[in-house]
Structure formats: C-alpha cells, structure tokens
C-alpha cells in the first residue's frame, strides 16, 4: 500500500551530497513532479551540490554547509520552524544528516530499511522503504518515490543550463571535431587511473579525429593530475580543469560525444545530459555506482579484487562492499579502454 493515494501537499528531501548521488536524486524528484505537479518540494542539499542544482524547476533549494555544523543546522530549523511536511525523505546515511532531521517537522520520516541503513539511520525515521533488491543507487532512490505512491517510470533529467553556459561549451573547440572529455580524478587518488595510460588513450582519441578535453575541479590535486597527463601526451589537449563552474562543466559534458572517467561526479553529470560514459571501476561496484545509462561501457576490475579480498563470491557480498588498495586501478589496461572506446565510438557514428 503506497504512503499516499493522492498528491501530498509538501515533501522535504534530505540528500546533501555527493554530486553523483544528487544527480541520481534529481531524476527521482522530477518523477514525483511529473505525477504530482501540485506537490511542493523542498530539497536540503550541500553547498557544492547547490551550485549545480540551485535552479531546478519548481524546487525550493535550501543549502546546508556542513562546515557550519550545529550552527548551520539551527539556521535551517529556524527557517523551517513554521512548517510541517507531509513527508521527509531522509536519503543520506551519515549521522550528521540524521541529526539535521531532528529539527524538521514531518508526518512521515522515510528512510532506508535496517539492512541498508548505516550509522543508526533507522532510529531517525518512522517509515522504511522495503527495498533490499535494487543494485544501483539510482534505483534505490527511486524506491522512495514508489513507496510514496509514484508509478514505475524510466529516469529522465532536466538540469537547467543558461545560454551563457551553452555558449561556453560551444566555444571550447574551434576545430569542428567531436569532443572526447576525460575527467581523470575520483574522490580519492587511489581510485584514479594511471597518468601514462590516460595520456595514451587521449592521444589515441586525438589520432582518430576527436578533440580531447580534460575537466575537473579547481583543487590543486586535480590540477596537478591534469598537468601531468598533458605533459605525457603527444597531441594537443584542451585543459579545462579548474576553469569551469559546475554549470559550465555540465554544458561541456552535454556537448561531448564521449566521456572517460572513474567513479566520480562528472561521470554522473554526463549521464544526466545523455552523454555516453566509459566508466573505470576498481574499488566500488559499477552495478551500484556506475554511469546509469552506460552500464555496458564500463571497464571494471572490481569483481576480481572484491572477491579476492573478501574471500566470498560476488553474490554473497554486501550491497556496498568495496575493494581496497592503491594498486587496483593498474589492473585496467590501456588495451581494455581503447577497445571500449572503439565500441562506444562505433555506436555513436
């Protein structure tokens, strides 16, 4: 039995981070809006994530900067003090997020079931989604919508881009060649692929008629990574690492013919724009966190390493089991990635 048989007046969504996860959540939010256009949606999200999603159509975005701690929580509680939501979708497992829910009034506080909840999240909710079977994070998010009463549907995304953002992306290349965008950095360095191998694939793409673009955030570690790849290359490359806003980056990923990335935000942003992604996976399960619309173009050594480390077959491991180690990504060869590049580009043109 769904939680609601008619459209509720208001829903609050709590999903603070990270970029990839909020991209998954956008599709779920917009599925709710499609079926229940009169339902008012408030979304509490992180500061960086809001740079990308602050102008989602008909969504009230409230920003929580985790660096502000309890002071920031109190500010949000004050902002929402006169309101009571029909449902709060508590979609973040971290204890900090659970603490934030304490000052948000809602008839139903919906969270993950105990099998999937971590850090005591089940203690902060009065309704649990029954889902234990979905593999991909996006599918598990959609289970919140289905629990509310939304019909089964295919994910779609609408992240607004300004004319200026689109113009920025259009001016990246002056050669009238398709763009091959490499976003080389994962959230941790050990999850990055190897610099010389990125360079080999980038040169291969340039030789086959693509214009190669590097993208990423302005952090020093990402800028150093991009510069190191550039030094190893024999062909010209457009290095945009640290030179784009999140909206401009989204426009560039939309303009791209193909994207290469490890498990990272840009891989999932590209998915929201309908761009094919070659995902490089070793530490996390691509069936759980891979680019949702490009599951068939992932290059993965995760299965091998996670089974070796946990000494169990894949089907007996927990949903979120990870492989650990600094040398895992070196098991992905340039040959495997070039083979996937060829398959992906054959299907594009």
Number of C-alpha atoms within 10 A of each C-alpha: 7 11 16 13 10 11 17 17 13 17 21 24 21 21 20 25 18 17 22 24 22 24 24 28 23 21 21 27 22 20 23 23 19 12 13 16 13 14 18 17 19 18 22 20 23 21 17 17 21 22 13 22 21 19 14 17 12 14 18 15 19 19 19 22 15 16 9 11 12 13 12 16 22 15 13 18 18 13 12 15 13 9 13 15 20 17 22 25 25 24 23 21 18 14 14 14 21 22 14 21 20 12 15 21 19 18 11 17 22 24 26 26 17 15 12 15 17 14 11 13 22 22 11 18 20 11 18 19 18 14 17 14 9 15 15 18 20 24 18 22 24 25 21 23 20 19 19 22 20 24 12 11 10 9 19 15 18 12 18 16 15 11 10 12 19 18 13 16 20 14 10 16 15 8 10 10 13 15 24 24 30 28 27 27 25 20 13 10 14 18 25 25 24 20 18 16 19 25 23 18 20 30 20 18 21 19 11 10 12 20 26 25 23 24 25 26 19 15 10 11 13 21 20 13 19 25 15 15 21 21 12 16 19 13 16 13 18 14 19 20 23 17 14 19 15 21 20 20 26 25 26 27 31 22 21 24 22 22 25 24 27 29 27 26 22 31 29 26 27 29 25 25 19 18 20 25 32 24 26 30 25 30 24 22 23 23 15 18 22 29 34 22 16 17 16 14 20 21 20 23 21 23 18 15 19 22 18 13 12 14 11 11 12 17 8 10 14 10 19 12 15 18 19 16 12 11 12 20 21 16 16 18 13 17 12 12 22 16 12 18 21 13 12 19 14 9 7 10 6
